[in-house]
Amino acid sequence: MKSILTLLVLLLFGNLYSQSDINQAEYYFDTDPGFGSANAITVSAGNTFTLTNYSIATQNLPEGIHFLYIRCKDANNKWSLPMRKVMYIHPNLNASSPITNAEYYFDTDPGFGSAMPLL
């Protein structure tokens, strides 16, 4: 009886931690439209998902802080938790203007140009 219970526990945990291929991904801003109703992202089936060289349209977002959410669905029709990124939309920025300087700080902002430069 003990060995049957152990086998059932192992099967249960094995099933919980088994990976299934990702077959769908989507993104949305700020408000969740519901599973499968957001903007589709083309994916190649596999058990990992990397978003590279993909353009996400932001031109219709008003100026201000927005949250970008991305989630994936696997072959078992189970959705992942959404990944959230904070972004700020500023209408006067020119996308073709190169970034010429960057800096970082911890906890307290020392002011523009006074933090640690990124090289």
SULSULGI-V685492 format. One record per residue. N is the residue number from 1. D_FIRST is the distance of its C-alpha to the first C-alpha in Angstrom with 1 decimal. Layout:
# SULSULGI-V685492
n->N d_first->D_FIRST
n->N d_first->D_FIRST
This chain:
# SULSULGI-V685492
n->1 d_first->0.0
n->2 d_first->3.8
n->3 d_first->5.5
n->4 d_first->5.2
n->5 d_first->6.3
n->6 d_first->8.7
n->7 d_first->9.9
n->8 d_first->10.7
n->9 d_first->12.5
n->10 d_first->14.4
n->11 d_first->15.4
n->12 d_first->16.6
n->13 d_first->18.6
n->14 d_first->19.9
n->15 d_first->21.2
n->16 d_first->22.8
n->17 d_first->24.6
n->18 d_first->25.7
n->19 d_first->29.4
n->20 d_first->31.3
n->21 d_first->35.0
n->22 d_first->37.5
n->23 d_first->39.8
n->24 d_first->41.8
n->25 d_first->43.4
n->26 d_first->45.9
n->27 d_first->48.0
n->28 d_first->49.9
n->29 d_first->52.1
n->30 d_first->51.7
n->31 d_first->50.2
n->32 d_first->47.1
n->33 d_first->48.2
n->34 d_first->44.6
n->35 d_first->42.1
n->36 d_first->43.8
n->37 d_first->47.2
n->38 d_first->48.4
n->39 d_first->50.5
n->40 d_first->48.7
n->41 d_first->48.4
n->42 d_first->48.3
n->43 d_first->45.3
n->44 d_first->44.2
n->45 d_first->40.6
n->46 d_first->38.4
n->47 d_first->35.8
n->48 d_first->38.6
n->49 d_first->41.7
n->50 d_first->45.0
n->51 d_first->48.0
n->52 d_first->51.1
n->53 d_first->54.6
n->54 d_first->53.8
n->55 d_first->56.4
n->56 d_first->55.4
n->57 d_first->58.4
n->58 d_first->59.5
n->59 d_first->63.0
n->60 d_first->62.3
n->61 d_first->60.8
n->62 d_first->63.2
n->63 d_first->64.1
n->64 d_first->61.6
n->65 d_first->58.0
n->66 d_first->55.4
n->67 d_first->51.7
n->68 d_first->50.5
n->69 d_first->46.9
n->70 d_first->45.1
n->71 d_first->41.7
n->72 d_first->39.8
n->73 d_first->37.6
n->74 d_first->35.0
n->75 d_first->34.2
n->76 d_first->31.5
n->77 d_first->34.3
n->78 d_first->33.1
n->79 d_first->36.0
n->80 d_first->36.1
n->81 d_first->37.4
n->82 d_first->41.2
n->83 d_first->43.0
n->84 d_first->46.1
n->85 d_first->49.4
n->86 d_first->52.4
n->87 d_first->55.8
n->88 d_first->59.4
n->89 d_first->61.7
n->90 d_first->65.3
n->91 d_first->67.8
n->92 d_first->70.5
n->93 d_first->68.6
n->94 d_first->69.8
n->95 d_first->66.9
n->96 d_first->69.2
n->97 d_first->70.1
n->98 d_first->68.5
n->99 d_first->66.7
n->100 d_first->69.0
n->101 d_first->67.4
n->102 d_first->64.0
n->103 d_first->62.9
n->104 d_first->60.0
n->105 d_first->59.5
n->106 d_first->56.9
n->107 d_first->56.9
n->108 d_first->60.6
n->109 d_first->62.8
n->110 d_first->66.0
n->111 d_first->67.8
n->112 d_first->68.6
n->113 d_first->69.5
n->114 d_first->68.6
n->115 d_first->64.9
n->116 d_first->63.6
n->117 d_first->64.7
n->118 d_first->62.2
n->119 d_first->63.7
